[in-house]
């Protein structure tokens, strides 16, 4: 996270310097007196362009944030499903109990140690590690081999299958969320719109050039920060604000300490 913050600060500073340098070029080529004559027209057009771009930024920030939160909730729901399967197994016969809990623990370890690094690297085309998929199938097969005798065992059997189905659904949703980003055309619109909005400020003529530089730098910093935030959250498991493995690590700790664990 510290590296992300430092990188973001450097990016914002670099973009602000480039924007102020562009203003310096325009000020040297076009005198302030000539630009002042167009202030009214430029101000009207700038208001329209600024509002459109601000609305676009706001909508994308909200959309990216909702997807980021959705991915976090999916990962937490997946880890909860693994824990529920393990605790449910504690009420099964000894053979199935130990095997199912060991599979749940192995799945959590596989996700933490192997699969999460694949998502962090953003390896295109990866749909999770085959071992994790196999562990889900093994959990389902282990439970399906159980032949319920009592009503309580039948309820456990049905609930266990439901939890494994939920685990599979959450897993698929997590892997899809790890690969989904903003379309390239949206990034092109965002960057082009930012350049236009900042470039429009060059058309205004102000007597106080330092005030003009400060306003351009402030506007550029805000736009750059918003774009950097969108980029950091675009890929929930690979970006600068990526989701960590805390939820799975917590259940691994519980597997070691819980009285219901047979591991």
Secondary structure by P-SEA (a helix, b strand, c coil): caaaaaaaaaaaaaaaaaaaaaaaaaaaaccaaaaaaaaaaaaaaaaaaaaaaaaaaaaaaaaaaaaaaaaaaaaaaaaaaaaaaaaaaccccaaaaaaaaaaaaaaaaaaaccaaaaaaaccccccccaaaaaaaaaaaaaaaacccccaaaaaaaaaaaaaaaaaaaaaaaaaaaacccccaaaaaaaaaaaaaaaaaaaacccccaaaaaaaaaaaaaaaaaaaaaaaaacccccccccccaaaaaaaaaaaaccccccc
